[in-house]
Amino acid sequence: MLIQIDVTKLPSYQLGLEPGREDGLERGLATGMDRGRMGLLLRQLRVQFGPLPPELEARVQAAGGGTD
């Protein structure tokens, strides 16, 4: 006989997993926004100045912690 358990009602879920999940979602959204801004900046620089030197692209990406 199998017993079905609703894990969302367990204290360990409510105290640890759910808040951790929410924190992870917030961090993921923030990272995505940062990468989007980084990509936009690089695109604007390319439109304005043409192809960018690889060193400049690397510095911009390093400053934002993301990739294009």
Backbone torsions as a table, in degrees:
resi	resn	phi	psi	omega
1	MET	NA	127.1	179.4
2	LEU	-96.8	142.7	177.8
3	ILE	-112.6	130.3	178.7
4	GLN	-92.5	129.8	-177.5
5	ILE	-118.6	131.2	174.9
6	ASP	-87.0	101.0	-175.0
7	VAL	-65.9	-22.0	-179.8
8	THR	-68.5	-15.2	178.8
9	LYS	-95.2	-5.4	178.9
10	LEU	-75.7	139.9	179.6
11	PRO	-57.9	-36.8	-178.9
12	SER	-64.2	-34.4	178.2
13	TYR	-69.1	-48.2	-176.4
14	GLN	-67.0	-31.9	-178.1
15	LEU	-87.3	-28.0	-173.0
16	GLY	-122.8	-55.3	-172.6
17	LEU	-68.8	-46.9	-177.2
18	GLU	-63.9	-49.0	177.1
19	PRO	-61.8	-36.8	178.0
20	GLY	-64.9	-39.3	178.7
21	ARG	-64.5	-44.6	178.9
22	GLU	-62.7	-41.7	178.5
23	ASP	-63.2	-41.2	178.4
24	GLY	-63.6	-39.9	177.6
25	LEU	-63.9	-43.2	179.2
26	GLU	-62.5	-43.9	179.3
27	ARG	-64.6	-41.0	178.9
28	GLY	-62.8	-41.7	177.5
29	LEU	-64.6	-42.8	179.4
30	ALA	-62.9	-41.3	178.8
31	THR	-63.9	-43.3	178.6
32	GLY	-61.9	-41.5	178.2
33	MET	-64.1	-43.1	178.8
34	ASP	-60.6	-44.6	179.8
35	ARG	-65.3	-37.0	177.2
36	GLY	-64.0	-43.3	177.7
37	ARG	-63.4	-40.9	179.4
38	MET	-61.6	-45.1	179.5
39	GLY	-63.4	-41.2	178.8
40	LEU	-63.1	-45.0	179.1
41	LEU	-59.7	-46.5	-180.0
42	LEU	-63.5	-40.4	178.0
43	ARG	-63.2	-43.1	179.2
44	GLN	-63.0	-41.8	177.9
45	LEU	-63.7	-39.3	178.8
46	ARG	-66.6	-39.8	178.8
47	VAL	-65.1	-43.5	-177.0
48	GLN	-71.9	-41.3	-170.7
49	PHE	-117.0	-3.5	-176.7
50	GLY	84.7	-163.4	-179.1
51	PRO	-56.4	136.0	-178.2
52	LEU	-95.5	146.4	174.4
53	PRO	-60.9	141.8	-179.7
54	PRO	-56.0	-33.4	179.9
55	GLU	-64.2	-38.9	-179.8
56	LEU	-68.4	-44.0	177.8
57	GLU	-59.4	-42.6	-179.9
58	ALA	-63.5	-39.5	180.0
59	ARG	-67.7	-40.4	178.4
60	VAL	-64.6	-45.3	179.7
61	GLN	-64.7	-39.7	178.9
62	ALA	-65.3	-36.2	-179.8
63	ALA	-66.4	-33.4	-178.4
64	GLY	-97.4	-11.1	179.7
65	GLY	74.4	14.8	-178.2
66	GLY	-126.0	-173.2	176.7
67	THR	-129.2	161.3	179.7
68	ASP	-91.5	NA	NA
